[in-house]
Each structure stands twice: as C-alpha cells, then as structure tokens.
Amino acid sequence: MLKSEVTPVVLMNELIKQKKELENILSKYGVKEPDEIEKMIENGDIPEHPSYEDYLSALALKQNIDELKKAIEEILKGI
C-alpha cells in the first residue's frame, strides 16, 4: 500500500473513533448536539462538573470531525 493510500485510511479510522467518542458523550446526556449540554447546564438541569468538561470535549470532537471530513474530501477529490 502506498503512503498516499494509507493517509485516507488513517483519517477514516480517526474519524470513526472520534465520532464514537462524540456519540458516547452526547448519549450520556440524551442530546444530539454539544450546545444542548451547555443549555442543560445553564438551566440547572445537570451539574456543572463534569458536564462542562464533557461539553468542551464534545465541541472539540465535533470540530475535529468536521476538519477530518474536509481533509478526507480533499484527498478523495485528488484521486
């Protein structure tokens, strides 16, 4: 396998890993988006700790997922 063929595979594996991690956090709170966790904290529906840390992690994961999708898309365009 060529290095150029390995890169998309590595990125796809990372994308899947991060999506699973994000899904685990969101399902913990029964929500679909990270912002919903923040709203629950603001409304006093859930305690700030560790919910706020989970919220920040979910935001970072969502951003990473979006960036990985863009990188994979760019690679696939070049094939």
N, C-alpha and C positions, 0 to 999 in steps of 0.2 A: 504494500500500500504506500502510495506517495504521500509526502508531507501535506500536500495540498488536499489530499483526500481525507487525511486524518483530522485536520482542523475542523471541518464541518461536523464530524462525528463527535469530537471532543466538545464542541459548542452545544450540540444537541443533547449530549449527556448532561452537561451542566444546566442547560435549560430545563430538562426534565427534573433534575434534582432540586433546583430552586423552585419550580412550580409546585412540587410536592411539599416542600417546606412551607411555602406560602399558603397552600391549601390547608396544611395542618394548623397553622396559626389562625386562619380565618374560620375554620370549622370549630375551633376551640370556643369562639365567641358567637358562632352561628350567623356569620355575616359573609358578604360577598366581596366587599372592598375594605381596605385598611381604614379609610376615613370613617367608616361606621364604628370602628373600635374607638376612635377619638370621640365621636359623638356620645357613645355609651359612657365614656369616662367623664365627659363634660356634664352629662345628665345625672351623674352619680349612680348609674345603673351597675357599674363594676368598679372595683377599687383601682386606684391609680397604679399601684405596684402589684404585680408585674405587668399589668395591662399596657402601660405606656411604653415599656420596653418592647413588648410584643407588637404594638402599633408601629414603633420606629423600625423594627426588624421587617415587618410586613411592607412598609413603604420602601425600604432599601431593596427588598427582594423584588417587588413589583418593578422598580426602576431597572434593576439588573436584568430581569426577564425581558423588559422592553428593549434594552440595549443588545441582549443576546439575539433576540428576534431580528433586529436590524442588521446585526453582523452576519447572521446566517443568510438573511435575504440578499445581502450584498454579495456574499460568496456564491450563492446559487445563481445570481444574475451573470456572474462571470464564467459559469460553466457552459 
